[in-house]
Amino acid sequence: MFKNIVKNLEPSSTLKINEISKELERSGKKIYKFGFGQSPFAIPSNVVEALKKNASHNMYLPMQGLCELREAIAKFVSAKKNYEYKSENVIIGPGTKELMFLLQILFDGDVLLPAPSWVSYYPQAILSRNQTHWVQTESENNWFPSAQEIEKIILKNKDKNYLLFLNSPNNPSGQVCDNLEEISLVVKKYNLLVLSDEIYSELSFEDNFKSISNFCPEKTIISDGLSKWCAAGGWRLGHFIIPNNLNHLRDKLKVLASETFSSVSAPIQYAAITAYNSDQSEYLKKAKNILKAVGEYVYENLKSNNVIINKPKGGFYLMPEFLNKKFSNSSEMCDDILKSTGVALLPGSDFGFLPHKMIARLSFTDFDGTKFMNNLEKDTKIDFKLISNFAPKIVEGTKKLKDWSESI
Ligand SMILES: Cc1ncc(COP(=O)(O)O)c(C=O)c1O
């Protein structure tokens, strides 16, 4: 009854761990929900107000997205990149996940995925029947591929088209790519298409976020949306920015959009105009201040001789490697951690690492971000007292994990 390509697919592991954690909690076990990653903050209140005001919009909107919203996004993005994007360059989708899926469906070629990569790129490649090549990475290179690693794969068959996924700041590693320029040289040399997944870019802990589009704008599709910086994952609004020279690709994407989701919910699109047109700098400053402090707390208190971690640079995640020979794969290790400590993590194998690598993804968002934010003065330095007051499960869960790492 099922096609072969879907037979072996499981529900997305991030959504699965969320459900397992909730089920264990219902059965009375204390669970530290470090598996699922979503913003712990509330949506900025003026954006929520805008949604209320626009609830009566009931018409289908244009398949590329509401023009005023596309204009707002183009202006917002152009101010940050050295490229003048216009509303025609923007396409709105029900989350970037759907847009990325449609991109993979229309792309005729092979997909280059750094290991680690976000959990859905690979299943979407399978569903789109795209051959995937994993590009190996090292912690010394912030878990991003070097230009040579990418080139090594391309040189095996130079005649193919390639679509390279780059995600910085990265889920799962929490790292930022700082070899964009050398990667862009390979991109230009072999005419690659790049999907630059910048969904965490507004949550970079440093101010100087750089996109690969700064180096090769005409080869780069930028992917971003409301899900992370605006804490509106459940609203399902994302966008692609596609440069003029890829107009033909944008037009085909529009066709696929029109045959699948038609257009994104009208009230959400109207509300999103406010998200992009209003000044959210105070909200973002506080959100980043909290995430950086909480992430660094976990990093400082978990790292040891047998737990290797890179300090988080943006977003919600860090990626510990537990040096041990007790488990045969990272999934078995994460099951043991959950059973013996109540800490839910995701195994590195879900992100493309070889199963024997004892790597896991840890999401440091199990706290009430609204309460934390509301109790923060403008430039408060976040110390241990604040973290233990407003993120007690982070403190407890980190200690449990540290104890576990010393016991194996
Ligand atoms: C790296 C990355 N890309 C894309 C997405 C999907 O975001 P959206 O809500 O826009 O579909 C996520 C969400 O978890 C993510 O972590």
The ligand as an SDF file (V2000), in Angstrom:
LIG
                    3D

 16 16  0  0  0  0  0  0  0  0999 V2000
   17.6380   24.5870   11.1720 C   0  0  0  0  0  0  0  0  0  0  0  0
   16.1650   24.6890   10.9890 C   0  0  0  0  0  0  0  0  0  0  0  0
   15.6880   24.9750    9.7830 N   0  0  0  0  0  0  0  0  0  0  0  0
   14.3720   25.0720    9.5640 C   0  0  0  0  0  0  0  0  0  0  0  0
   13.4570   24.8500   10.5740 C   0  0  0  0  0  0  0  0  0  0  0  0
   11.9990   24.9070   10.2330 C   0  0  0  0  0  0  0  0  0  0  0  0
   11.4310   26.0900   10.5470 O   0  0  0  0  0  0  0  0  0  0  0  0
    9.9730   26.4980   10.0810 P   0  0  0  0  0  0  0  0  0  0  0  0
    9.1880   26.6280   11.3340 O   0  0  0  0  0  0  0  0  0  0  0  0
   10.1740   27.7890    9.3440 O   0  0  0  0  0  0  0  0  0  0  0  0
    9.4250   25.4250    9.1880 O   0  0  0  0  0  0  0  0  0  0  0  0
   13.9010   24.5520   11.8560 C   0  0  0  0  0  0  0  0  0  0  0  0
   12.9490   24.2930   12.9310 C   0  0  0  0  0  0  0  0  0  0  0  0
   13.1570   23.5920   13.8700 O   0  0  0  0  0  0  0  0  0  0  0  0
   15.2950   24.4740   12.0820 C   0  0  0  0  0  0  0  0  0  0  0  0
   15.7990   24.1920   13.2850 O   0  0  0  0  0  0  0  0  0  0  0  0
  1  2  1  0
  2  3  1  0
  2 15  2  0
  3  4  2  0
  4  5  1  0
  5  6  1  0
  5 12  2  0
  6  7  1  0
  7  8  1  0
  8  9  2  0
  8 10  1  0
  8 11  1  0
 12 13  1  0
 12 15  1  0
 13 14  2  0
 15 16  1  0
M  END
$$$$
